[in-house]
């Protein structure tokens, strides 16, 4: 990478983008998601696939989870656009590339990608350098969460219309947040006009996972703690659906890893399936 390393996406965002590219490069077709744009943005040094966290076999389940959740969110966005929902908000956008991969759909939405200021400056620069540009319908919204900035206030200041419905996605974020912060976010989105949707991933408690799955997840959780970004929030399906109703959503449902496996991986001969630790809450106003 030729950019200033002080303005770069965090390690988790990089890992997710590289796993999406790995799916195309090492998994057999049909691919659940074809996305190597994040890889182009990162432009890692040769040998990036030799990193321990890129091991083709050791990361299969997590890699499958990442492409499944991205595909699922993308389908929600396409469906929302078809219904005339005019706005799409990505909380903790990272290196999402929907706007670059699907301009045919994205161009009919006003898209707000919310993330840390340094990461947003980096992404803006890389999009310009690679010729993708930043069209008027794509807003890179910088929010300094560490300084206590309000994502909602920054969203409004960047042109979000609270009087119009929106799709709001939050993937790979809730595990780092307190229950109070998650509830505040749920209430904010639940107050949006009828026709709005929230899609949020969350982690299941270890005791709900199959015994053979637990050691692998425990290792991931320990690495997160060692990196200073511990996972602090876990929910059972009943708990997260109850939280959504308490926040004011008219409807809420739980989408499991098995649901995503059935949807995207059922006909595969290679046994690729998403790991079972992460699930979706999908709630509507």
C-alpha positions in Angstrom: 0.0 0.0 0.0 1.3 3.4 -0.8 -1.0 5.4 1.5 -0.2 6.9 4.9 -0.6 4.0 7.4 -1.9 6.4 10.0 -5.0 6.6 7.9 -6.0 3.1 7.2 -8.9 0.8 7.9 -8.7 -1.3 11.1 -7.5 -4.8 11.0 -11.0 -6.3 11.2 -12.2 -4.4 8.1 -9.1 -5.5 6.2 -9.6 -9.1 7.2 -13.2 -9.1 6.2 -12.3 -7.6 2.8 -9.6 -10.1 2.2 -11.8 -13.0 3.1 -14.3 -11.8 0.5 -11.6 -11.9 -2.1 -10.4 -15.3 -0.8 -13.8 -16.7 -1.4 -13.5 -15.9 -5.1 -9.9 -17.1 -5.3 -9.9 -20.4 -3.4 -13.5 -21.6 -3.1 -15.2 -23.4 -6.0 -18.0 -21.7 -7.9 -20.7 -20.8 -7.7 -19.6 -18.0 -5.5 -22.0 -16.5 -2.9 -20.5 -13.1 -3.5 -17.9 -11.9 -6.0 -16.0 -9.1 -4.5 -12.3 -8.4 -5.1 -12.7 -4.7 -5.0 -11.8 -4.5 -1.3 -8.6 -6.4 -2.2 -7.8 -3.7 -4.8 -8.4 -1.0 -2.2 -6.1 -2.6 0.3 -3.4 -3.5 -2.2 -1.6 -5.8 0.2 2.0 -6.9 -0.3 2.6 -10.2 -2.2 2.1 -13.2 0.1 -0.9 -11.8 1.9 -2.6 -15.2 1.4 0.1 -16.7 3.6 -1.1 -14.8 6.7 -2.2 -17.1 9.5 -5.7 -15.5 9.4 -6.0 -16.3 5.7 -5.4 -20.0 5.9 -7.8 -21.5 3.3 -8.9 -24.4 5.4 -8.7 -22.8 8.9 -10.9 -19.9 7.9 -13.5 -21.6 5.8 -16.4 -21.2 8.2 -15.7 -17.6 9.0 -15.0 -16.8 5.3 -18.4 -18.3 4.4 -20.1 -16.3 7.2 -18.6 -13.1 5.8 -19.8 -13.6 2.3 -23.2 -14.9 3.4 -23.9 -11.9 5.5 -22.7 -9.5 2.8 -24.9 -11.3 0.2 -27.9 -11.2 2.5 -27.6 -7.5 3.3 -27.1 -6.8 -0.4 -30.4 -8.6 -1.2 -32.1 -6.5 1.4 -30.8 -3.4 -0.2 -31.9 -4.4 -3.6 -35.4 -5.3 -2.3 -35.6 -2.0 -0.4 -34.7 0.0 -3.5 -37.3 -1.9 -5.4 -39.9 -0.9 -2.8 -38.9 2.8 -3.2 -37.0 3.1 0.1 -34.6 6.0 -0.7 -31.9 5.7 1.9 -29.4 3.0 3.0 -27.2 3.5 6.1 -24.2 1.3 6.8 -23.1 1.6 10.5 -19.5 0.5 10.7 -19.2 0.3 6.9 -15.5 -0.8 6.8 -14.5 -1.7 3.3 -18.0 -2.4 2.0 -18.1 -2.3 -1.8 -21.8 -2.5 -2.6 -21.7 1.1 -4.1 -18.8 0.1 -6.4 -20.1 -3.4 -7.4 -23.7 -2.6 -7.9 -24.0 1.1 -9.1 -27.1 0.0 -11.1 -29.0 -0.4 -7.8 -26.9 1.8 -5.5 -27.4 4.8 -7.8 -31.2 4.8 -6.9 -30.4 5.1 -3.2 -28.7 7.7 -1.1 -26.1 5.7 0.7 -24.4 6.7 4.0 -21.3 4.8 5.0 -20.6 5.5 8.7 -17.1 4.8 10.1 -14.1 6.4 11.8 -12.7 9.6 10.3 -9.2 8.2 9.5 -10.7 5.2 7.8 -13.1 7.4 5.8 -10.3 9.7 4.6 -8.3 6.6 3.5 -11.2 5.1 1.7 -12.1 8.3 -0.1 -8.5 8.6 -1.3 -8.3 5.0 -2.5 -11.6 5.2 -4.3 -10.3 8.3 -6.2 -6.9 6.7 -6.9 -8.6 3.6 -8.4 -11.0 5.6 -10.5 -14.2 4.6 -8.7 -14.7 8.1 -7.4 -17.3 9.1 -4.8 -20.6 9.9 -6.6 -23.0 12.3 -5.1 -25.3 9.5 -3.9 -22.5 8.0 -1.8 -21.8 9.8 1.5 -18.7 8.7 3.5 -19.8 9.9 7.0 -16.9 10.3 9.5 -17.8 9.7 13.1 -15.2 9.8 15.9 -16.8 7.3 18.2 -13.8 7.4 20.6 -14.4 11.1 21.2 -18.1 10.5 21.9 -19.4 11.8 18.6 -23.0 11.0 17.7 -23.5 8.9 14.6 -27.0 10.2 14.4 -26.0 13.8 14.4 -23.3 13.2 11.8 -25.8 11.3 9.7 -28.2 14.2 9.7 -25.5 16.7 9.0 -24.6 14.7 5.9 -28.0 14.9 4.4 -29.9 12.0 5.9 -33.7 12.6 6.0 -35.2 11.3 9.3 -38.7 11.8 7.8 -38.1 9.2 5.0 -37.7 5.4 5.4 -34.3 3.8 5.3 -32.5 0.4 5.4 -30.0 0.5 8.2 -27.3 -2.3 8.4 -24.9 -3.0 11.2 -22.7 -6.1 10.7 -19.8 -7.2 12.8 -20.3 -4.3 15.3 -22.8 -5.2 18.1 -20.4 -7.5 19.9 -18.1 -4.5 20.7 -21.0 -2.4 22.1 -22.7 -2.4 25.5 -26.3 -3.4 25.7 -27.2 0.2 26.4 -25.5 1.4 23.3 -27.2 -1.3 21.2 -30.6 -0.4 22.7 -30.0 3.3 21.9 -29.3 2.4 18.3 -32.4 0.2 18.1 -34.6 2.9 19.5 -33.2 5.5 17.0 -33.9 3.2 14.0 -37.3 2.1 15.3 -38.4 5.8 15.3 -37.8 6.0 11.5 -40.9 6.1 9.3 -42.9 3.0 8.4 -41.1 0.8 5.8 -37.7 1.2 7.4 -35.6 -1.9 8.2 -32.7 -2.7 10.5 -30.4 -5.7 9.8 -27.9 -6.3 12.6 -25.6 -9.2 13.2 -25.0 -10.4 16.8 -23.1 -13.1 18.5 -24.7 -16.1 20.2 -23.6 -17.1 23.7 -21.0 -20.0 23.5 -23.4 -22.3 25.3 -25.8 -22.2 22.3 -23.1 -23.4 19.9 -22.4 -27.0 19.2 -19.6 -28.3 21.5 -17.2 -29.0 18.6 -17.6 -25.3 17.5 -16.8 -23.7 20.8 -13.0 -24.1 21.0 -12.5 -22.3 17.7 -14.8 -19.4 18.8 -13.1 -19.2 22.2 -9.8 -18.7 20.4 -11.2 -15.9 18.3 -12.6 -14.2 21.4 -9.3 -14.5 23.2 -7.5 -12.9 20.2 -10.0 -10.0 20.3 -9.4 -9.5 24.0 -5.6 -9.5 23.4 -6.0 -6.9 20.7 -7.8 -4.6 23.1 -11.2 -5.0 21.4 -13.0 -7.6 23.5 -16.5 -9.0 22.5 -18.8 -7.8 25.3 -22.3 -8.4 24.0 -23.9 -11.7 23.3 -27.7 -12.5 22.8 -29.9 -15.5 22.5 -32.4 -15.3 19.6 -35.3 -14.6 22.0 -33.4 -11.9 23.8 -32.5 -10.0 20.7 -36.0 -10.2 19.2 -37.4 -9.0 22.6 -35.0 -6.0 22.6 -36.2 -5.0 19.1 -39.8 -5.1 20.2 -39.0 -3.1 23.4 -37.2 -0.5 21.2 -40.4 0.0 19.2 -40.1 -2.1 16.1 -43.4 -3.4 14.8 -41.8 -6.7 13.7 -38.6 -8.6 14.3 -37.2 -11.9 13.3 -34.1 -14.0 13.9 -32.0 -15.3 10.9 -29.6 -18.0 11.9 -26.4 -19.2 10.3 -28.3 -22.4 9.3 -30.9 -20.2 7.5 -28.1 -18.5 5.5 -26.5 -21.9 4.8 -29.8 -23.2 3.4 -30.2 -20.1 1.4 -26.7 -19.9 -0.2 -24.8 -23.1 0.4 -27.3 -26.0 0.2 -26.2 -27.2 -3.3 -22.4 -27.1 -2.7 -20.4 -30.2 -3.1 -17.4 -28.9 -1.2 -19.2 -28.7 2.2 -18.5 -24.9 2.6 -20.9 -23.6 5.3 -20.9 -20.5 7.5 -19.8 -20.8 11.1 -22.6 -20.9 13.6 -21.6 -18.2 16.1 -23.2 -15.2 14.3 -26.8 -14.5 13.4 -29.0 -11.7 12.2 -31.7 -9.6 13.7 -34.0 -8.2 11.0 -36.6 -5.7 12.3 -39.1 -3.5 10.6 -41.0 -0.3 11.6 
